[in-house]
Amino acid sequence: MKKLIGLLLVLIVLYGALITMLPPRAIGQNNFNLARRVGQYGIISLGAGVLIVSGGIDLSIGSFIGLSATVLAVGIQRKGWSPATGIAAVLGLGAVVGWIHGMLVTKAKLQPFVVTLCGLFIYRGLARWYGDDSNAGLGSEHETFRRAFSKYEFAGLPVEFWYLMGAVVVFGVLLHRSTYGRYLFAIGSNELAARYSGIRVDRYKIFAYMLCSLTAAFFSIMFLADSNSVQPSSTGSLIELYAIAGAVLGGCSLRGGEGSVAGIVLGTAILFVLMTTVFVAGVSDKLEYTAIGLTLLVGAMLDEFLRRRGTAVRKA
């Protein structure tokens, strides 16, 4: 709870600083844009966070988003799929890719870093091949699809934000109010002990990888609806940085076994409010990744400090 309160205070301070730098007429549009970006990236941060809690990692999120968005755009534009068929295909692809990742990690005993790093290259290559390495989009058609996943507003907030709120409920119940969540925390804390206690570790780790890939697939749907086009060679590049950064800033330990849904959402919000504040302050957007890296470093150092302090207090 103390960590969540600290994250909330950091967010309030950053947002207050941002508001003071913006002209009054720009505040409303800025809030709307922030809600959209937090909604989009918060969903993949939740998927990455659940995986990190279980002790896993996925470095292929961005490349898989590029592949999923390419499959969806090419399927609708060139192959005559309906949007519903394309959405089903992309979500099915996400489930299959997550299952493959989980099987390679649990059954083939490969390191998650190696499996997903290989996936990063494989999915980018497949996206370029399937999309003929050329831009694909929806044109002026399929407006209903675009409104459903990006252009619709409710209560003054973008639909992406409401999707995130729905995801928060689902992930909150899953992670904090279900047996699945307790087992994922146990596996991330001590996998060997979890095995000895009778938990079917492999099954739950595969489930976590599938959940992560499914959120990436859903992000690709929102991305295409928002941008209306996809470039197979670059779409999704480095998005895994945002997903992992949001989860880590929100309190997910890369050692596994720690994290919360509320913390992940707050971490994502802090990340994008910070980036917007840096931009409004006149810092070059070329330093965007530098800002992300420094924020992650500070967060990791603070997490390590608090962990050591907590250990020292318990020993005392």
Secondary structure, DSSP 8 states (H G I E B T S, - for coil): -HHHHHHHHHHHHHHHHHHHHS-HHHHHHHHHHHHHHHHHHHHHHHHHHHHHHTT---S-HHHHHHHHHHHHHHHHHTS---HHHHHHHHHHHHHHHHHHHHHHHHTS---HHHHHHHHHHHHHHHHHHHTTTS-EE-TT--HHHHIIIII-EETTEEHHHHHHHHHHHHHHHHHHSSHHHHHHHHHHH-HHHHHHTT--HHHHHHHHHHHHHHHHHHHHHHHHHHHSEE-TTTTTTTHHHHHHHHHHHTT--TTSS---HHHHHHHHHHHHHHHHHHHHTT--GGGHHHHHHHHHHHHHHHHHHHHHHHHHHHH-
